[in-house]
Amino acid sequence: MQIALAGIGKIAVDQHVPALSASEDWELAATVSRSGTVDGVDPFDSLDAMLEACPEIRVVSLCLPPVPRFEYAAKALAAGRHVMLEKPPGATLSECAELERMARARGLSIYATWHSREAQQVAAAKAWLADKTLKSLHITWREDVRRWHPGQDWIFEPGGLGVFDPGINALSILTEILPDAIHLREAVLSFPDNRQAPIAAKLGFRHPGEAAISCDFDFRQEGEQTWEIEAVCAEGTLKLTHGGAQMFVDGAPAGDALTGLDGEYPRLYAKMAQLVRNGRIDMDLSPMRHVADAFLLGRRETVAPFHF
């Protein structure tokens, strides 16, 4: 199937393009970007131009920042194209719901992707926790914004999510592996004095079994990056490290080696191919709801200004 990739920035170059190049399902047939291109692929500087010139391209994958994404997705759906959304799927919950409504009305597939759910040991962690008695769970998700988003001021603008851009990855794993639904109880959001989105956040959740569930997100960590989830259960302690790539139970390596495609983004694109072939939709917004709740409930604190 031919696919167009819109938004040729760092995540597209690092993840989407290699995944598409290695896929047996997809042919990257066009790009849409004001500046970025991919060698050997027809470039367009507007989505309208691509949609008009390439009726044979039935799928559009959007790697734009969240705020402009709705307009692009709505145009693609209106033109009868299936849509794949980089995380987070939009800037607001309402616009994501509208995109799903549009897709259903037109009989099109739309996929809100959560790449961290495709990490190597997430499925194994979910299986291990399924019959355990959870006592506490803590997430430590700390990374360096200058390394992963160099000079990308949009991430600290309204709708850019700030530290929740990586934090939503942790929440996507959390909502995947827990057998019970949770909801936010409290949050503290740290905003740099000169920015419109938080650079750090601490969250606490209510769990139906009264387990203590908390998150520590920070965008200021230099050196080694920390992406860990530790779940303490009556039957033992599970730990996911390296963003879900490694799993330990009571300190010993555990989990299963995934078979089939290697890598988070290749697995996302394989799932998109299945959705298109089967005429299905996957628009799970649970990680995004927790982020929205954090902005609703969070106590704001002002911290030192941040500059790239």
FITI-505344 format. One record per residue (C-alpha): z, y, x. Coordinates in steps of 0.02 Angstrom, whole numbers, padded with zeros to 5 digits, always signed. Example, Ala and Ser with C-alpha at 12.3 -4.5 7.8 and 13.67 -1.06 7.14 Angstrom:
# residues 2
+00390-00225+00615
+00357-00053+00684
END
This chain:
# residues 308
+00000+00000+00000
-00040+00175+00060
+00106+00297+00073
+00126+00481+00115
+00274+00546+00212
+00334+00723+00173
+00446+00814+00295
+00406+00768+00474
+00570+00811+00559
+00693+00716+00666
+00739+00580+00540
+00557+00549+00496
+00505+00533+00678
+00656+00430+00731
+00666+00311+00582
+00532+00323+00447
+00376+00323+00556
+00429+00172+00663
+00482+00075+00507
+00315+00108+00422
+00217+00067+00579
+00301-00104+00590
+00288-00143+00403
+00169-00269+00329
+00188-00184+00159
+00139-00005+00201
+00004+00100+00281
+00056+00277+00325
-00098+00367+00261
-00045+00551+00256
+00092+00671+00308
+00150+00832+00227
+00235+00960+00339
+00224+01142+00389
+00228+01094+00573
+00257+00910+00610
+00118+00780+00622
+00098+00596+00664
-00041+00541+00781
-00186+00460+00690
-00123+00509+00516
-00207+00639+00405
-00096+00795+00401
-00073+00913+00253
+00029+01073+00250
+00067+01062+00064
+00106+00924-00058
-00015+00996-00185
-00158+00980-00061
-00114+00800-00020
-00098+00748-00202
-00267+00825-00244
-00358+00755-00092
-00282+00580-00092
-00277+00500-00265
-00276+00329-00181
-00103+00361-00108
+00015+00296-00242
+00183+00320-00155
+00268+00473-00079
+00421+00460+00033
+00522+00622+00046
+00617+00664+00206
+00645+00848+00167
+00817+00931+00162
+00902+00907-00008
+00874+01081-00083
+00682+01084-00087
+00667+00899-00125
+00672+00909-00315
+00514+01016-00325
+00420+00894-00214
+00483+00740-00307
+00444+00815-00477
+00266+00860-00423
+00238+00685-00355
+00301+00603-00514
+00199+00721-00624
+00046+00667-00523
+00084+00484-00559
+00153+00437-00388
+00303+00327-00352
+00440+00416-00254
+00561+00364-00117
+00705+00483-00078
+00796+00502+00088
+00983+00518+00066
+01058+00615-00018
+00931+00597-00158
+00944+00779-00209
+01047+00937-00205
+01132+00906-00373
+01172+00761-00487
+01081+00842-00632
+00916+00854-00540
+00930+00672-00484
+00957+00622-00666
+00804+00723-00715
+00697+00637-00583
+00751+00468-00648
+00708+00522-00826
+00537+00579-00769
+00503+00416-00677
+00554+00311-00827
+00448+00415-00946
+00296+00387-00836
+00328+00205-00794
+00349+00246-00608
+00468+00182-00476
+00595+00296-00393
+00719+00243-00259
+00875+00337-00203
+00897+00259-00031
+01062+00238+00060
+01016+00178+00234
+01194+00138+00289
+01206+00005+00154
+01073-00089+00254
+01180-00093+00412
+01196-00266+00489
+01368-00318+00423
+01386-00223+00259
+01336-00372+00152
+01457-00485+00248
+01598-00359+00226
+01563-00351+00039
+01571-00541+00027
+01733-00549+00126
+01820-00417+00019
+01762-00491-00147
+01916-00602-00172
+02044-00510-00065
+02196-00408-00118
+02166-00235-00045
+02320-00140+00016
+02237+00006+00106
+02069+00064+00169
+02035+00206+00290
+01868+00277+00347
+01849+00374+00509
+01676+00451+00518
+01664+00577+00660
+01505+00633+00745
+01427+00778+00838
+01318+00888+00727
+01234+00963+00881
+01172+00790+00933
+01109+00731+00764
+01053+00896+00686
+01013+01010+00833
+00987+01188+00774
+00970+01135+00592
+01059+01280+00508
+01009+01216+00335
+01143+01083+00346
+01277+01218+00333
+01189+01314+00194
+01229+01287+00008
+01161+01116-00039
+01154+01058+00143
+01319+00961+00122
+01388+00999+00296
+01496+00855+00355
+01455+00760+00196
+01279+00732+00262
+01351+00594+00373
+01504+00569+00263
+01397+00514+00117
+01338+00370+00228
+01518+00309+00238
+01539+00332+00050
+01380+00232+00020
+01456+00086+00116
+01624+00107+00028
+01547+00101-00145
+01444-00051-00094
+01582-00159-00020
+01728-00124-00138
+01735-00241-00288
+01826-00107-00390
+01772+00067-00443
+01872+00211-00370
+01882+00398-00403
+01935+00547-00301
+02116+00605-00310
+02121+00745-00181
+02021+00826-00042
+02039+00956+00095
+01877+01038+00153
+01868+01135+00316
+01738+01275+00314
+01692+01370+00472
+01720+01555+00449
+01533+01589+00464
+01463+01442+00363
+01437+01392+00182
+01469+01204+00197
+01617+01108+00270
+01623+01046+00449
+01766+00924+00413
+01845+00842+00262
+01991+00730+00215
+01982+00630+00053
+02104+00524-00047
+02053+00407-00188
+02135+00319-00334
+02111+00130-00336
+02146+00021-00489
+02252-00094-00382
+02350+00053-00310
+02278+00028-00135
+02284+00183-00025
+02104+00237+00011
+02067+00384+00124
+01928+00462+00227
+01924+00572+00382
+01755+00655+00410
+01721+00774+00556
+01561+00850+00624
+01640+00913+00787
+01666+00753+00886
+01588+00756+01059
+01563+00605+01171
+01575+00435+01089
+01541+00441+00902
+01657+00355+00778
+01594+00269+00620
+01730+00147+00566
+01803+00073+00407
+01966-00025+00411
+02023-00122+00257
+02198-00197+00261
+02218-00340+00137
+02358-00462+00099
+02246-00597+00174
+02199-00505+00335
+02117-00348+00405
+01932-00312+00403
+01855-00182+00517
+01676-00118+00516
+01623-00019+00669
+01465+00067+00732
+01419+00121+00555
+01428-00056+00486
+01334-00143+00628
+01486-00241+00687
+01624-00329+00590
+01795-00395+00641
+01926-00492+00544
+02102-00485+00618
+02025-00422+00779
+01899-00564+00801
+01711-00541+00783
+01651-00596+00612
+01508-00575+00491
+01334-00647+00479
+01172-00614+00568
+01048-00546+00442
+00886-00639+00431
+00718-00559+00400
+00683-00377+00440
+00781-00296+00580
+00846-00120+00551
+00906-00011+00409
+00744+00082+00373
+00629-00071+00379
+00743-00149+00248
+00735+00009+00142
+00546+00009+00144
+00540-00176+00102
+00649-00140-00050
+00537+00005-00100
+00388-00112-00094
+00479-00233-00210
+00523-00092-00331
+00343-00034-00341
+00273-00209-00363
+00399-00250-00499
+00396-00081-00586
+00583-00052-00556
+00698+00095-00522
+00851+00108-00409
+00944+00272-00429
+01125+00230-00389
+01212+00399-00370
+01392+00339-00344
+01407+00404-00163
+01343+00574-00218
+01465+00582-00365
+01610+00565-00243
+01541+00710-00139
+01522+00817-00295
+01701+00775-00344
+01760+00828-00171
+01682+01000-00195
+01761+01009-00369
+01937+00955-00318
+01942+01004-00135
+02064+01130-00065
+01970+01246+00051
+02033+01294+00223
+01946+01412+00344
+01923+01358+00525
+01842+01432+00681
+01661+01491+00668
+01527+01366+00717
+01370+01403+00817
+01235+01283+00877
END
